[in-house]
Amino acid sequence: MASQPRRWKMPVWHSLQTKFLFSYGIIILALVLFLNTYPIVISQDMVFQSKKDSLWRQADIITSTLAGSEPLTAEGVEATLTKLGVTGVDRLMVTAPDGLVFYDTSEVGNARGTYALLWEVVTALGGEDVFRSEYREKSFRSRAAAPILYRGMTQGAVYLYEFDEEQAQLLQDLQENLMRISIIVCAVALLFSVVLTKALTRRVGVLLQGIRSVREGEYSYRVSMPGGDELSQLAEEFNELTGRLQTTDEVRRRFVSDASHELKTPLASIRLLSDSILQSEHMDSETAREFVTDIGDEAERLTRITEKLLTLTRMDTAPPTHLVPVDVKAVVLRAKRMLLPLAQKSEVTFSLDLTDGCTVLATEDDLSQIAFNLMENAVKYNKTGGEVMVSLFLRRGHTQKEGDLVVLRVEDTGVGIPEADLPKIFERFYRVDKARSRAAGGTGLGLSIVRDTARQHGGTVEVRRRIPEGTCFEVTFPHWKEESP
């Protein structure tokens, strides 16, 4: 039973939920500031432009009316402006070229008869048009001044002032409404961000819990996460990964159990035989020789198992990297020479049909392992007087991209393998007939080495029953061709 996973307590400021909320808060604050600033600024600019157009239009009318060949007088200016009927401004001032005020409509602080020291008037007397508007104390205050020109001569200046509270009140109402809307939007956005963040972090938490459970060894743990987003895909990948880990762990456990059992058997035999020699005080030399011979046989078997286990471990951890072109025909002939004494002892004959030019990019040792194991099994599990047929040839691939294939086929005339056992024979330590395999000196690892070695070099291994009798193994590799100049 797997232990309960440890609970990790994360600091609040380091949690993903806090970071999301902080990020959302900054975005919402920026949007609120923009919503309460940009419309007000744009509205102010529009009001300023409207004031500028209105005051300059009136100033142009007044200066055009007052300009003439005669110098300006206070009586003439007043009569003209009374007849003109200027409206829409809170103050209208007309000055002489030296700044003396001829006309002023202001009721408070009327400057008629005095000199105007206003900056706008002074600038206008210098021949420039002036406009200035500002928004303060909940009102728009706009000022405009223009020179009265006649044939390039400055005859005076016109000064207009407007105090507007109505449009200022509209702008104030707009600002207050925007503030209320901002508060509502901010509250809704924060609430939505909290809900979204909790939902997101909860799903991340489910994945995190699954990772912790798997880390503690609970490989059967699965994550259920509906939806079709990236987190759901991540959960599917996690479940597939844990499934592979579970399968790998089961294979590892079974492999360790089988390896322990296989190693324990020759060790137990060696222990039993050695104890028998030690406990027998009057054992004859012939019996002692038989026991020692049996101990040697078990030691050799133990050595074979250990060497093949080391081979499989090396293949699992460090695949070969230095590959060279290898002539498979030469490898098969060398394996035949090595197995010839065993075949003669079992009265088994070899029949070879080997095609030249079957070259594979691999290592010679790996190909020797494959050829030797398949041919050795064909000899060991054959019947007396049987035959081992080895064929080597080129085959056209199924697709143009696949290219030519090198096929090594090893067939025997033995009892064959039952159909139910064919899918399992490449598993480590699997034996069809355990008693016969042990009698033949088999370890149950040879075919596993053949399969893993072939896969490392891009090859495949297939097995099938041979008609009318025996078994057929077929190993396929990509054909290597030397590049033309």
C-alpha positions in Angstrom: 0.0 0.0 0.0 1.5 3.3 -1.1 2.2 5.9 1.7 0.2 9.1 1.8 2.0 11.9 -0.2 3.5 14.7 1.8 1.7 17.9 1.9 3.7 20.9 0.8 2.7 24.3 2.3 3.6 27.0 -0.1 4.0 30.7 1.0 1.1 32.9 0.0 3.2 35.3 -2.0 4.8 32.4 -3.9 1.5 30.7 -4.9 0.3 30.7 -8.4 -3.1 32.1 -7.4 -1.6 35.1 -5.7 0.5 35.8 -8.8 -2.5 35.6 -11.0 -4.5 37.9 -8.8 -1.7 40.4 -8.6 -1.3 40.4 -12.4 -5.1 40.7 -12.9 -5.1 43.5 -10.3 -2.4 45.5 -12.2 -4.2 45.1 -15.5 -7.6 46.1 -14.0 -6.0 49.1 -12.3 -4.4 50.2 -15.5 -7.7 49.9 -17.4 -9.5 51.9 -14.7 -6.9 54.6 -14.8 -7.1 54.7 -18.5 -11.0 54.8 -18.4 -10.9 57.7 -15.9 -8.2 59.7 -17.7 -8.4 59.4 -21.4 -12.1 60.3 -21.9 -11.7 63.3 -19.6 -8.6 64.5 -21.4 -10.2 64.1 -24.8 -13.4 65.9 -23.6 -11.3 68.8 -22.3 -9.4 69.1 -25.6 -12.7 69.2 -27.5 -14.0 71.9 -25.2 -10.8 73.9 -25.5 -10.9 73.6 -29.3 -14.6 74.7 -29.3 -13.8 77.7 -27.1 -10.8 78.7 -29.3 -12.9 78.6 -32.5 -15.8 80.6 -30.9 -13.6 83.3 -29.4 -11.4 83.7 -32.4 -14.4 84.0 -34.7 -15.9 86.7 -32.5 -12.5 88.4 -32.2 -12.1 88.4 -36.0 -15.5 90.0 -36.5 -14.8 92.7 -33.9 -11.3 93.5 -35.3 -12.6 93.6 -38.8 -15.4 96.0 -37.8 -13.2 98.3 -35.8 -10.4 98.5 -38.3 -10.4 101.6 -40.4 -8.6 104.7 -41.7 -9.5 106.7 -38.6 -7.8 106.2 -35.3 -9.9 104.5 -32.6 -11.7 106.6 -30.0 -13.6 105.5 -26.9 -16.9 106.9 -28.2 -16.5 105.4 -31.6 -15.6 101.9 -30.2 -18.6 101.9 -27.9 -21.0 103.0 -30.6 -19.7 100.4 -33.0 -19.8 97.6 -30.5 -23.3 98.6 -29.2 -24.5 98.5 -32.8 -22.7 95.2 -33.4 -24.2 93.6 -30.3 -21.5 91.1 -29.2 -22.8 88.3 -27.0 -21.6 85.0 -25.6 -18.6 86.4 -23.7 -18.3 87.5 -20.1 -15.9 90.3 -20.8 -15.0 92.3 -23.9 -12.1 94.8 -23.8 -10.8 97.1 -26.5 -7.6 99.1 -26.1 -5.6 101.7 -28.0 -2.2 101.0 -29.5 -0.6 102.1 -26.2 -2.8 99.8 -24.1 -5.2 102.5 -22.9 -8.6 100.8 -22.4 -11.3 102.3 -24.5 -14.0 99.8 -23.8 -14.6 97.2 -21.1 -17.8 95.3 -20.3 -16.7 93.9 -16.9 -18.9 95.0 -14.0 -16.3 94.1 -11.4 -12.9 95.8 -11.8 -13.8 97.7 -14.9 -10.5 99.0 -16.5 -11.9 101.7 -18.8 -9.6 104.7 -18.9 -6.6 102.7 -17.5 -3.9 100.9 -19.1 -4.3 97.1 -19.6 -1.4 95.2 -18.3 -2.7 91.7 -19.2 -0.2 89.4 -21.0 -2.7 88.6 -23.7 -3.3 92.3 -24.5 0.4 93.1 -24.6 1.0 90.2 -26.9 -1.9 91.2 -29.2 -0.5 94.8 -29.4 2.7 93.2 -30.6 0.8 91.9 -33.6 0.1 88.2 -32.5 -3.1 86.4 -31.9 -3.4 84.8 -28.5 -5.7 82.1 -27.0 -5.5 80.5 -23.6 -8.0 78.2 -21.9 -7.9 76.2 -18.6 -10.1 74.1 -16.5 -10.0 74.8 -12.8 -12.3 75.1 -9.9 -15.0 73.3 -11.8 -15.2 75.9 -14.6 -13.6 76.6 -18.0 -11.8 80.0 -18.2 -10.9 81.0 -21.8 -9.1 84.1 -23.0 -8.4 85.4 -26.5 -6.8 88.5 -27.8 -6.2 89.8 -31.3 -4.6 93.0 -32.8 -6.8 95.5 -34.7 -4.8 95.9 -38.0 -5.3 98.4 -40.8 -2.8 98.3 -43.6 -0.2 96.7 -41.4 -0.6 99.3 -38.7 -1.8 98.2 -35.2 -4.7 100.4 -34.2 -5.4 98.6 -30.9 -6.3 95.2 -29.5 -9.4 93.2 -28.6 -9.5 91.0 -25.5 -12.3 88.4 -24.9 -12.9 86.4 -21.7 -15.4 83.6 -21.2 -16.3 81.9 -17.9 -18.2 78.6 -18.5 -19.6 76.5 -15.7 -22.2 74.6 -17.7 -19.8 72.6 -19.8 -17.5 72.2 -16.8 -20.5 70.7 -14.9 -21.1 68.3 -17.8 -17.4 67.2 -17.7 -17.7 66.8 -13.9 -20.8 64.6 -14.3 -19.0 62.5 -17.0 -16.1 62.1 -14.6 -18.3 61.0 -11.8 -20.2 58.5 -14.0 -16.9 57.1 -15.2 -15.8 56.7 -11.6 -19.0 54.8 -10.8 -18.7 52.6 -13.8 -15.0 52.0 -13.0 -15.9 50.8 -9.5 -18.5 48.4 -10.8 -16.2 47.1 -13.6 -13.4 46.8 -11.1 -15.5 44.8 -8.6 -16.9 42.5 -11.4 -13.4 42.0 -12.9 -11.9 41.2 -9.5 -14.6 38.8 -8.7 -14.3 37.1 -12.1 -10.5 37.0 -11.8 -10.8 35.4 -8.3 -13.2 32.7 -9.7 -11.1 32.1 -12.8 -7.9 32.0 -10.8 -9.3 29.5 -8.3 -10.6 27.3 -11.1 -7.3 27.4 -12.8 -5.1 26.8 -9.7 -7.5 24.1 -8.6 -6.9 22.2 -11.8 -3.2 22.8 -11.5 -3.4 21.6 -7.9 -5.0 18.4 -9.1 -2.1 17.8 -11.5 0.4 18.6 -8.7 -1.3 16.2 -6.4 -1.1 13.5 -9.0 2.6 14.2 -9.5 3.2 13.9 -5.8 1.3 10.7 -5.6 3.3 9.2 -8.5 6.5 10.4 -7.0 5.7 8.4 -3.8 5.3 5.3 -6.0 1.5 5.3 -6.6 1.8 4.6 -10.3 -1.8 3.6 -10.6 -2.9 7.2 -9.8 -4.9 8.8 -12.7 -6.0 12.5 -13.1 -9.5 13.2 -14.3 -9.8 16.7 -15.9 -12.6 17.4 -18.4 -12.4 20.0 -21.1 -10.3 20.3 -24.2 -7.8 22.9 -23.2 -4.1 22.6 -22.6 -4.5 21.5 -19.0 -6.8 18.7 -20.1 -4.2 17.6 -22.7 -1.5 17.8 -20.0 -3.6 15.6 -17.8 -3.9 13.1 -20.6 -0.2 13.1 -21.2 0.3 12.7 -17.4 -2.0 9.7 -17.3 -0.2 8.2 -20.3 3.1 8.8 -18.6 1.9 7.2 -15.3 0.6 4.3 -17.3 4.0 3.7 -18.9 5.6 4.1 -15.5 3.2 1.6 -14.1 4.0 -0.9 -16.9 7.7 -0.2 -16.5 7.5 -0.8 -12.8 5.6 -4.0 -13.2 8.1 -5.2 -15.8 11.0 -4.2 -13.5 9.4 -6.1 -10.6 8.8 -9.1 -12.7 12.3 -8.9 -14.1 13.9 -8.6 -10.7 11.7 -11.5 -9.4 12.6 -13.7 -12.4 16.3 -12.8 -12.3 16.4 -13.6 -8.6 14.7 -16.9 -9.2 17.0 -17.7 -12.1 20.1 -16.8 -10.1 18.8 -18.6 -7.0 18.4 -21.9 -8.8 22.1 -22.5 -9.8 23.3 -21.0 -6.5 21.0 -23.4 -4.6 22.4 -26.3 -6.6 26.0 -25.3 -6.0 25.2 -24.9 -2.2 23.5 -28.3 -2.1 26.3 -30.1 -4.0 29.0 -28.5 -1.9 27.2 -29.3 1.3 26.9 -32.9 0.2 30.6 -33.1 -0.4 31.4 -31.6 2.9 29.0 -33.7 4.9 30.0 -37.0 3.3 33.1 -38.4 5.2 33.6 -41.5 3.0 32.6 -40.2 -0.5 34.4 -42.1 -3.3 36.4 -40.1 -5.8 34.1 -40.9 -8.7 31.0 -39.5 -6.9 33.0 -36.4 -5.7 34.1 -35.9 -9.3 30.5 -36.0 -10.5 29.5 -33.5 -7.9 32.3 -31.1 -8.7 31.5 -31.4 -12.4 27.8 -30.5 -11.6 29.1 -27.6 -9.6 31.1 -26.4 -12.6 28.1 -26.8 -14.9 25.9 -24.7 -12.5 28.7 -22.1 -12.2 28.8 -21.9 -16.0 25.1 -21.5 -16.2 25.3 -18.7 -13.5 28.0 -17.0 -15.6 25.8 -17.2 -18.7 22.8 -15.6 -16.9 25.0 -12.9 -15.5 26.6 -12.1 -18.8 23.3 -11.8 -20.6 21.8 -9.7 -17.8 24.8 -7.4 -18.1 24.3 -7.3 -21.9 20.6 -6.3 -21.5 21.5 -3.7 -18.8 24.1 -2.2 -21.1 21.7 -2.0 -24.0 19.0 -0.3 -21.8 21.4 2.3 -20.4 23.9 3.0 -23.1 22.9 2.3 -26.7 25.8 1.9 -29.2 26.9 5.2 -30.8 29.9 4.1 -33.0 28.3 2.4 -35.9 30.1 0.9 -38.9 29.1 -0.9 -42.1 29.0 -4.7 -41.2 28.8 -7.5 -43.7 26.0 -9.7 -42.3 27.1 -12.7 -44.5 30.5 -12.8 -42.7 28.8 -12.6 -39.3 26.5 -15.6 -40.2 29.4 -17.7 -41.4 31.4 -17.0 -38.2 28.4 -18.0 -36.1 28.0 -21.2 -38.0 31.7 -22.1 -37.4 31.3 -21.5 -33.7 28.1 -23.6 -33.5 29.3 -26.4 -35.7 30.5 -28.6 -32.8 27.2 -28.2 -31.0 25.3 -29.1 -34.2 27.4 -32.1 -34.9 26.9 -33.3 -31.4 23.1 -33.0 -31.8 23.3 -34.4 -35.4 21.8 -31.2 -36.8 22.9 -29.9 -40.2 23.2 -26.3 -41.5 21.8 -25.2 -44.8 22.9 -21.7 -45.8 21.6 -19.5 -48.6 23.5 -16.2 -48.2 23.4 -13.2 -50.6 26.4 -11.0 -51.1 26.2 -7.3 -50.5 23.9 -7.4 -47.4 25.5 -4.6 -45.4 24.0 -3.1 -42.2 25.1 0.0 -40.3 25.6 -1.4 -36.8 28.3 -2.9 -34.6 29.8 -6.3 -35.4 29.3 -7.5 -31.8 25.6 -6.7 -31.9 25.0 -8.5 -35.2 27.0 -11.5 -33.9 24.7 -11.6 -30.8 21.6 -11.7 -33.0 22.9 -14.3 -35.5 24.5 -16.5 -32.8 21.4 -16.5 -30.5 19.0 -17.4 -33.3 21.1 -20.1 -34.7 22.0 -21.5 -31.3 18.3 -21.8 -30.4 17.6 -23.4 -33.7 20.2 -26.1 -32.9 19.3 -26.6 -29.3 15.6 -26.9 -29.7 15.8 -29.0 -32.9 15.2 -32.7 -33.1 17.9 -35.2 -33.7 18.8 -35.3 -37.4 17.1 -32.0 -37.9 18.1 -29.1 -40.1 18.7 -25.4 -39.6 18.1 -23.2 -42.7 19.7 -19.8 -42.7 18.8 -17.3 -45.5 20.2 -13.8 -46.1 18.8 -11.7 -48.8 17.6 -8.2 -49.8 14.0 -7.2 -49.9 12.3 -4.1 -51.4 10.8 -1.9 -48.7 7.1 -1.2 -48.6 7.6 2.5 -49.4 10.2 4.4 -51.4 11.4 6.2 -48.3 12.0 2.9 -46.5 14.4 1.7 -49.2 15.9 -1.8 -49.4 15.9 -4.1 -46.4 18.4 -6.8 -45.3 16.5 -9.9 -44.1 18.1 -12.6 -42.0 15.8 -15.7 -41.8 16.6 -18.6 -39.4 14.3 -21.7 -39.6 14.5 -25.0 -37.9 12.7 -28.4 -38.1 12.1 -28.7 -34.3 8.8 -29.1 -32.4 7.9 -25.4 -32.9 6.3 -22.9 -30.6 2.6 -22.9 -29.7 0.6 -20.0 -31.1 -0.3 -18.8 -27.6 3.3 -18.5 -26.7 4.6 -16.7 -29.8 3.7 -13.1 -28.6 5.6 -13.8 -25.3 8.8 -15.4 -26.3 10.7 -12.1 -26.5 9.9 -11.3 -22.9 12.8 -11.7 -20.5 13.1 -15.1 -18.8 10.1 -16.4 -20.7 10.3 -20.1 -21.6 7.9 -22.2 -23.6 9.3 -25.5 -22.0 11.2 -24.6 -18.8 12.5 -28.1 -18.2 13.8 -28.4 -21.7 15.3 -24.9 -21.7 17.2 -25.6 -18.5 18.4 -28.9 -19.9 19.6 -27.2 -23.0 21.4 -24.5 -20.9 19.0 -21.7 -21.9 18.6 -18.6 -19.8 15.4 -17.1 -21.3 17.3 -13.9 -22.2 18.6 -14.7 -25.7 15.5 -13.6 -27.6 15.2 -10.5 -25.5 18.7 -9.6 -26.5 17.9 -10.2 -30.2 14.8 -8.0 -30.1 16.4 -5.1 -28.2 19.5 -5.2 -30.3 17.5 -5.2 -33.5 15.5 -2.2 -32.3 18.6 -0.2 -31.4 19.7 -0.4 -35.1 16.3 0.3 -36.6 15.4 -3.3 -37.2 12.5 -5.6 -36.4 12.1 -9.2 -35.4 9.2 -11.5 -36.3 8.5 -15.1 -35.4 6.0 -17.5 -36.9 5.3 -21.2 -37.0 6.9 -23.0 -39.9 4.9 -25.3 -42.1 4.9 -28.3 -41.7 7.1 -28.1 -38.6 9.5 -25.9 -36.7 9.9 -22.2 -36.2 10.9 -19.3 -38.4 12.6 -16.1 -37.1 13.0 -13.2 -39.4 15.2 -10.1 -38.6 15.0 -7.1 -40.8 17.5 -4.2 -41.0 17.7 -1.1 -43.3 20.2 -1.8 -46.0 23.4 0.4 -46.0 24.7 1.6 -49.3 28.0 3.5 -49.7 27.4 7.0 -51.0 28.4 7.4 -54.6 31.1 10.1 -55.3 
